Amino acid sequence: MDRDYKLLLIGVLFTIVAFFIFFWLVSCDEETDGCEPEDARCIGSVLEICNADQNWETVVNCLDFEPGEWACCVRDGEIGCNLVEECNQ
């Protein structure tokens, strides 16, 4: 009888713990960056686009472009990778 009681108690505790874990996982909402989809920004030399989930996503690091010195900047109203001398105009 003592063994059956212990097994029942373990089963009940396991069920309670499993319920709380499930509830915690289901109720957690992933936080977003709050950006507007398709917006773009420069973070240093990195160009980022806001994805459909409203999170910033890295598109490209402008320093990876060759030849020349490239930077992420706004030029003629458009944001993107441009030669450094074009960014300073």
trRosetta pair geometry for C-beta under 8 A, 3 or more apart (Angstrom, degrees):
i j d omega theta_ij theta_ji phi_ij phi_ji
1 4 5.7 -54 -150 35 35 112
1 5 6.4 37 153 -21 66 106
2 5 5.6 -55 -150 35 32 115
2 6 6.5 33 153 -19 66 105
3 6 5.8 -53 -149 35 32 111
3 7 6.4 31 154 -17 65 106
4 7 5.8 -55 -147 38 31 111
4 8 6.3 33 154 -20 64 107
5 8 5.7 -55 -148 37 29 112
5 9 6.3 30 153 -19 64 107
6 9 5.6 -54 -146 37 31 112
6 10 6.3 32 154 -19 65 105
7 10 5.7 -52 -146 37 31 111
7 11 6.3 34 153 -20 63 107
8 11 5.6 -55 -149 36 30 114
8 12 6.4 30 154 -18 65 105
9 12 5.8 -52 -146 36 31 110
9 13 6.3 29 155 -16 64 107
10 13 5.8 -56 -146 40 30 110
10 14 6.2 33 154 -22 65 108
11 14 5.7 -54 -145 36 28 113
11 15 6.4 30 155 -20 63 106
12 15 5.7 -55 -150 35 30 113
12 16 6.5 30 153 -19 64 105
13 16 5.7 -54 -148 36 32 111
13 17 6.3 29 156 -16 66 107
14 17 5.9 -57 -147 39 29 109
14 18 6.1 29 155 -19 65 110
15 18 5.7 -55 -143 39 28 112
15 19 6.3 33 155 -23 63 106
16 19 5.7 -53 -150 32 29 114
16 20 6.6 24 156 -14 63 105
17 20 6.0 -58 -151 38 31 107
17 21 6.4 30 153 -17 66 107
18 21 5.8 -55 -146 38 31 111
18 22 6.2 32 156 -19 65 108
19 22 5.8 -57 -148 38 28 111
19 23 6.2 27 156 -18 64 109
20 23 5.6 -53 -142 38 31 112
20 24 6.2 34 157 -21 64 106
21 24 5.8 -55 -148 36 29 112
21 25 6.4 26 156 -16 64 108
22 25 5.9 -59 -148 38 29 109
22 26 6.2 21 159 -14 66 111
23 26 6.0 -60 -143 41 27 106
23 27 5.9 12 165 -10 65 118
24 27 6.3 -66 -138 43 22 102
24 28 6.4 30 161 -35 61 107
25 28 6.2 -51 -148 17 26 113
32 35 7.8 -126 154 22 101 66
32 53 6.4 -157 -115 147 113 75
32 54 4.0 39 177 94 141 109
32 55 5.6 -117 -148 -63 76 78
33 50 7.3 -134 76 -124 124 97
33 54 6.2 -160 53 142 73 74
33 55 5.0 113 1 -125 107 51
33 56 5.2 11 12 -11 174 88
34 54 6.0 26 -96 164 14 121
35 39 5.3 -129 173 54 107 130
35 41 8.0 -112 -128 -8 142 125
35 50 3.7 -137 115 -111 124 134
35 54 5.6 165 55 -165 62 69
35 55 7.3 118 33 -110 108 8
35 56 6.0 85 -1 -63 151 80
36 39 4.6 89 67 -30 84 120
36 50 5.9 96 76 88 38 160
36 54 7.5 -7 -93 -121 18 89
37 50 5.4 -139 -112 113 27 101
37 51 6.6 -26 -125 139 85 20
37 52 5.3 34 -116 -103 134 43
37 54 6.6 -73 -56 -80 77 62
38 49 6.8 -19 -136 -171 32 102
38 50 6.3 -41 25 66 21 91
39 49 7.3 155 81 -157 43 54
39 50 4.3 33 49 9 87 128
40 47 6.6 -10 -169 -172 109 91
40 48 6.8 157 -155 85 59 50
40 49 5.3 -25 -99 -101 79 68
40 50 7.5 -124 -67 1 35 79
40 59 7.9 -23 -131 -3 104 142
40 79 4.5 -179 105 78 122 132
40 80 7.6 -5 154 -67 154 63
41 47 7.8 160 84 -152 36 50
41 48 5.4 -17 63 62 82 98
41 56 7.1 -49 45 -126 116 125
41 79 7.0 -40 -100 175 20 162
42 45 7.6 -18 -168 -125 102 12
42 46 7.0 141 -159 74 58 48
42 47 6.1 -31 -101 -97 69 59
42 48 7.6 161 -98 18 20 81
42 72 3.6 166 -128 124 114 115
42 73 6.2 2 -48 -78 166 34
42 74 7.8 -128 -8 -35 126 72
42 79 6.4 -147 -35 -166 96 114
43 46 4.8 -23 67 66 87 104
43 48 6.0 31 1 -9 109 124
43 72 7.7 6 38 78 38 152
44 72 7.2 72 103 38 40 121
45 61 5.8 53 112 -169 100 75
45 62 4.6 -125 -180 51 88 96
45 63 4.7 51 139 -32 156 97
45 70 7.4 96 -157 106 111 79
45 71 5.8 -93 -116 -135 85 58
45 72 5.3 140 -159 0 35 100
46 58 5.7 -48 -176 -132 119 103
46 60 7.5 -179 -149 95 58 39
46 61 5.1 -31 -99 -104 77 71
46 62 7.3 -150 -83 3 24 81
46 72 6.3 -52 61 -19 18 155
47 58 7.5 103 78 -159 51 59
47 59 4.7 -49 101 58 98 111
47 60 5.2 11 45 55 111 80
47 61 7.8 -165 17 -86 73 23
47 62 6.4 89 -23 -46 100 97
47 72 4.8 -175 -65 -123 79 127
47 79 7.1 152 -134 141 103 97
47 80 6.3 21 -113 -135 147 43
47 81 6.1 -91 -32 -47 135 85
48 56 4.4 20 165 -175 136 104
48 57 6.3 149 -159 69 82 34
48 58 5.5 -47 -99 -95 83 45
48 59 6.4 169 -111 -1 25 87
49 56 7.5 145 74 -151 26 60
49 57 5.7 -31 66 63 76 91
49 59 5.2 67 -7 -51 104 120
50 54 6.4 -2 -177 -138 107 42
50 55 7.2 154 -150 74 65 21
50 56 5.9 -42 -94 -92 63 56
50 57 7.4 126 -124 14 15 84
51 54 7.4 -85 75 -16 63 15
51 55 5.7 -15 44 61 103 75
51 56 7.8 145 2 -127 83 8
51 57 4.7 57 -36 -14 114 131
58 61 7.4 1 -175 -52 120 78
60 64 6.9 -118 -177 45 89 122
60 81 6.3 -60 100 -39 129 134
61 64 4.9 88 81 -14 91 106
62 65 5.8 -31 -171 4 56 115
62 70 4.3 -137 165 127 95 107
62 71 5.6 101 110 -147 147 10
62 72 4.7 -172 -15 -49 138 77
62 81 3.8 174 -114 -122 104 105
62 82 7.9 -22 -147 26 140 40
63 70 6.5 -169 -90 70 28 93
65 68 7.2 -27 119 70 101 90
65 70 4.1 41 59 -6 124 159
65 81 5.9 138 -27 162 146 141
68 83 5.4 -48 156 -120 139 103
68 84 7.8 -165 161 9 94 88
69 83 6.7 79 74 -159 62 70
69 84 4.4 -20 109 -6 106 127
69 85 8.0 92 68 -18 104 79
70 81 5.2 18 175 -178 123 101
70 82 6.9 160 -150 84 78 22
70 83 6.1 -61 -101 -100 62 40
70 84 6.8 -147 -112 -40 11 76
71 81 7.3 163 82 -146 23 62
71 82 6.6 -31 65 66 71 70
71 83 7.8 36 21 158 80 16
71 84 4.9 80 -7 -96 117 73
71 87 5.0 -45 74 -26 123 160
72 79 7.3 29 179 179 86 88
72 80 7.1 -110 -140 150 69 18
72 81 5.8 -41 -91 -90 64 61
72 82 7.9 105 -124 20 21 74
73 79 7.3 -134 125 -140 22 67
73 80 7.9 -31 60 64 47 42
73 82 5.7 -74 53 41 98 115
73 86 7.9 168 69 100 128 79
73 87 3.7 95 37 -132 162 112
74 77 6.9 -4 -180 -130 103 12
74 78 6.9 160 -152 79 65 28
74 79 5.0 -37 -93 -89 73 73
75 78 6.2 -31 69 64 65 80
75 80 7.3 -72 32 50 101 87
75 82 4.9 81 -14 -63 146 165
75 86 5.6 15 -118 144 149 102
75 87 6.4 -91 -67 -99 109 52
75 89 7.3 59 -131 52 97 107
82 86 4.4 -107 162 86 117 121
82 87 5.3 146 84 -60 116 84
83 86 4.6 85 63 5 84 107
83 87 7.3 -151 94 -12 43 85
84 87 5.6 -53 -153 28 37 115
84 88 6.8 27 156 -17 67 107
85 88 6.1 -57 -149 35 34 109
85 89 7.6 51 151 -41 59 95
86 89 6.0 -37 -162 1 40 118
